[in-house]
Amino acid sequence: MWLQVALCLSCLLLGSQGQERAAFHRTNDRNSRCQYTFTVASPTEASCPTVGGGPEVEALKSRLTLLEALVNRLVGGEAGAVAGAGPDTGLQEAYVQVMEEKTQLQRDKERLDRQVQDLQRRLEELRQETERLRARPCQQPPPPSAPLQDQRPASDPAWQLGGAGYQEVKAEVTEVPAPSQNSTGCGELVSVREPESHRMADSIAGKYGVWMQDPEAVTPYGPKMLWRIDTVGSEVRQLFGYEDMDQLVRGFPTKVLLLPEPVESTGATMYRGSLYYQRRRSRTLLRYDLATESIAARRDLPHAGFHGQFPYSWGGYTDIDLGVDEQGLWAIYSTNKAKGAIMVSQLDPNSLEVKRSWETKIRKNTVANAFMICGRLYTVASYTSPNTTVNYMYDTATGQSKAIALPFRNRYRYNSMIDYNPAHKKLYAWDNFHMVSYDVRLGKLEGN
């Protein structure tokens, strides 16, 4: 034993020549036996590897830990699916939903396939029917026959060109007039047709307005010229002119006039080359000549209410409403003496002088609007109801009024202006930014 120790010490002493330092340790082992340990620095390695194995081992351990966690998650997900609860229940539900959508898409595909087959079958039937029609011979038209008079005996005077019978038939045919929408004949209003929309105003200033066409236009503007005024605002003075209906629809005015005095509300009208309107905040009527672009006449309408005293039911300072019919220029208004009942006055178109007046029993603020046709006053019941009626008629020829019920449509549910054009037998209206027109049908006057 001591010999072995001596030999070890000798080796250590001899090996210490190439080493810097050696260490000697003595400890007991597990069996309580003495154990000697020598520690000698290595001449080739700067340091020993770490106990854990270095960075590579640590990285490998991390990857193994992540892999183990992933395996446990998958195993736990399957167990949770079986048990009805687990971290991946949402995944299982999404999978089931996807499978159901796949099944539904398959059904839709089968249904569309059946529709395609049905369309192909119908297309084939139509093709076969076309082939049959093409193969069928066309029937030739019969040869032109001789004139009827040639098929009759020459001795029959009724079939001879110059015979008396022929002249009689010709007279009967020429005496029957062709129906015309623009007939100048008068009559009682029978019906108002569905509205036709032509244009929508460009801005809020056009919620209310008036548009018109001169029934007796004079130079320098032709009969197709249309005019428009947007009446929302405190200083309404612009008058827009359009060459024809197409230009109105496109919104391209060919003339813009600045009126010398502002307009009140939607009661203006056009007649014989002049614009007739009420001056703002007054009962003064003005005639503006389009040719000279100046005021040609002015006159106060006697005792007429203005600026909200006797308007229509929709308001808008519609105290004085001017209109034109087959008999000329009219004013529809009320006075304090009439206590709100509608007054109708026929005006001289040149001087604006009142020629004659009629007082009705129709309360002005109970009707939405009014217009004249053939000397008769007609009123509309509502300005907002889409399906309303022309509800009253007053005849200035007899002084009699009666309740009627002709259907009338407010397509856009805010009708602020209605005027009649006798040249075209139409009503022009302004319905909630929209310029619309109505064809009307007139019946024959009694005794005609």
Residue pairs with C-beta under 8 A, 6 or more apart in sequence:
5 36
8 36
8 38
12 22
12 38
12 40
15 22
15 40
16 22
16 40
18 43
19 40
19 41
19 43
20 41
21 41
22 38
22 39
22 40
22 41
23 38
23 39
23 40
24 36
24 37
24 38
24 39
25 36
25 37
25 38
25 39
26 34
26 35
26 36
26 37
27 34
27 35
27 37
28 34
28 35
29 35
42 48
52 58
73 87
73 88
76 86
76 87
76 88
77 86
77 87
77 88
77 91
77 92
79 86
80 86
80 87
80 88
80 89
81 88
81 89
81 92
145 151
148 159
149 159
149 160
149 161
152 159
154 160
157 163
157 164
157 165
158 164
158 165
158 166
159 165
159 166
160 166
181 424
181 425
181 439
182 423
182 424
182 425
183 425
184 326
184 422
185 442
185 444
186 326
186 373
186 374
186 375
186 442
186 445
187 374
187 442
187 443
187 444
187 445
188 374
188 376
188 393
188 442
188 443
188 445
189 373
189 376
189 378
189 390
189 393
189 406
189 440
189 441
189 442
189 443
190 406
190 440
190 441
190 442
190 443
191 406
191 407
191 440
191 441
192 390
192 406
192 407
192 408
192 409
192 427
192 438
192 439
192 440
193 438
193 439
193 440
193 441
194 409
194 438
195 409
195 411
195 429
195 431
195 436
195 437
195 438
196 436
196 437
196 438
196 439
197 411
197 434
197 435
197 436
198 245
198 248
198 249
198 435
198 436
198 437
199 248
199 249
199 251
199 434
199 435
200 206
200 433
200 434
200 435
201 207
201 209
201 230
201 433
201 434
201 435
202 251
203 230
204 232
205 230
205 231
205 232
205 233
206 230
206 232
206 433
207 232
207 414
207 416
207 432
207 433
208 230
208 231
208 232
208 265
208 266
208 316
208 416
208 417
208 430
209 228
209 229
209 230
209 231
209 232
209 266
209 416
209 417
209 430
209 435
210 228
210 229
210 231
210 266
210 267
210 268
210 269
210 417
210 419
210 430
211 226
211 227
211 228
211 229
211 248
211 417
211 428
211 430
211 435
212 226
212 227
212 228
212 268
212 269
212 270
212 419
212 421
212 428
213 223
213 224
213 225
213 226
213 227
213 270
213 421
213 423
213 424
213 428
214 221
214 223
214 225
214 227
214 270
214 271
214 272
214 273
215 271
215 324
215 421
215 422
215 423
215 424
216 271
216 272
216 423
217 223
217 225
217 272
217 273
218 272
218 273
218 291
219 273
219 291
220 290
220 291
221 241
221 255
221 273
221 290
223 423
224 243
224 244
224 245
225 241
225 242
225 243
225 244
226 241
226 242
226 244
226 245
226 248
227 239
227 240
227 241
227 242
227 270
227 275
228 239
228 240
228 242
228 248
228 253
228 435
229 236
229 238
229 239
229 240
229 263
229 268
230 236
230 238
231 263
231 265
231 266
231 316
234 262
234 280
235 262
235 280
236 262
236 263
236 264
236 280
237 258
237 259
237 260
237 261
237 262
237 263
238 256
238 257
238 258
238 259
239 256
239 257
239 258
239 259
239 275
239 288
240 253
240 255
240 256
241 253
241 254
241 255
241 256
241 257
242 248
242 252
242 253
242 254
243 254
247 253
247 254
248 435
257 290
257 293
259 275
259 277
259 288
260 288
260 294
260 295
261 279
261 280
261 286
261 295
262 279
262 280
263 277
263 278
263 279
263 280
264 277
264 278
264 279
264 280
264 281
264 282
264 306
264 307
264 317
264 319
264 320
265 278
265 311
265 316
265 317
265 318
265 319
265 320
266 316
266 318
266 321
266 416
266 417
266 430
267 277
267 278
267 318
267 320
267 321
267 322
267 417
268 275
268 276
268 277
268 278
268 322
269 275
269 276
269 277
269 322
269 323
269 324
269 329
269 419
270 276
270 324
271 324
271 329
271 349
272 349
273 289
273 290
273 291
274 287
274 288
274 289
274 290
274 296
274 349
275 287
275 288
275 290
276 285
276 286
276 287
276 288
276 322
276 329
276 349
276 352
277 285
277 286
277 288
277 322
278 284
278 285
278 286
278 306
278 319
278 320
278 322
279 285
279 286
279 298
280 307
281 306
281 307
282 300
282 306
282 307
283 300
283 301
283 304
283 305
283 306
283 319
283 320
284 298
284 299
284 300
284 301
285 298
285 299
285 300
285 301
285 320
285 322
285 331
285 347
285 352
286 295
286 297
286 298
287 295
287 296
287 297
287 298
287 349
287 350
287 352
288 294
288 295
288 296
289 295
289 296
297 350
297 351
297 352
298 352
299 351
299 352
299 353
301 320
301 331
301 333
301 345
301 354
302 335
302 354
303 335
303 336
303 337
304 319
304 320
304 331
304 333
304 334
304 335
304 343
305 319
305 333
305 334
305 335
305 336
306 317
306 319
306 320
307 317
307 319
308 315
308 317
308 319
309 319
309 334
310 319
310 333
310 334
310 335
310 340
310 364
310 365
311 317
311 318
311 319
311 364
311 365
312 318
312 321
312 364
312 365
312 367
312 368
312 369
312 370
312 383
313 365
313 366
313 367
313 368
313 382
313 383
314 368
314 369
314 383
314 384
314 414
314 415
314 416
316 416
318 369
318 416
319 333
319 334
320 331
320 332
320 333
321 331
321 332
321 333
321 369
321 370
322 329
322 330
322 331
322 332
323 329
323 330
323 332
323 371
323 372
323 419
323 420
324 330
324 372
324 419
324 420
324 421
324 422
325 372
325 373
325 374
325 375
325 420
325 422
326 373
326 374
326 375
326 422
327 346
327 372
327 374
327 375
328 346
328 347
328 349
329 346
329 347
329 348
329 349
330 344
330 345
330 346
330 347
330 372
331 343
331 344
331 345
331 347
331 354
332 342
332 343
332 344
332 370
332 372
332 377
333 342
333 343
333 345
333 364
334 340
334 341
334 342
334 343
334 364
335 343
338 359
340 363
340 364
340 365
341 359
341 360
341 361
341 362
341 363
341 364
342 359
342 360
342 362
342 363
342 364
342 367
342 370
342 377
342 379
342 394
343 357
343 358
343 359
343 360
344 357
344 358
344 360
344 372
344 377
344 394
344 396
345 354
345 355
345 356
345 357
345 358
346 354
346 355
346 356
346 357
346 396
347 353
347 354
347 355
348 354
348 355
358 394
358 396
358 399
360 377
360 394
360 401
361 401
362 377
362 379
362 392
362 394
362 401
367 379
367 380
367 381
367 391
367 392
368 379
368 380
368 381
368 382
368 383
368 388
368 415
369 379
369 380
369 383
369 415
369 416
369 417
369 418
370 377
370 378
370 379
370 380
370 418
371 377
371 378
371 418
371 419
371 420
371 427
372 378
372 420
373 420
373 422
373 440
373 442
374 442
374 445
375 395
375 396
375 397
376 393
376 394
376 395
376 396
377 392
377 393
377 394
377 396
378 390
378 392
378 393
379 390
379 391
379 392
379 393
380 388
380 389
380 390
380 391
380 408
380 415
380 418
381 388
381 389
381 390
381 391
381 408
382 388
382 410
383 410
383 414
383 415
383 416
384 410
384 413
384 414
384 415
385 410
385 413
386 409
386 410
386 411
386 413
387 407
387 409
388 407
388 408
388 409
388 410
389 404
389 405
389 406
389 407
389 408
390 404
390 405
390 406
390 408
391 403
391 404
391 405
392 401
392 402
392 403
392 404
393 401
393 402
393 404
394 400
394 401
395 401
408 438
409 438
410 431
411 431
411 434
411 436
412 431
412 432
412 433
412 434
412 436
413 431
413 432
414 431
414 432
415 429
415 430
415 431
415 432
416 430
416 431
416 432
417 428
417 429
417 430
418 427
418 428
418 429
419 427
419 428
419 429
420 426
420 427
420 428
420 440
421 427
421 428
425 439
425 440
425 442
426 437
426 438
426 439
426 440
427 437
427 438
427 440
428 435
428 436
428 437
429 435
429 436
429 437
429 438
430 436
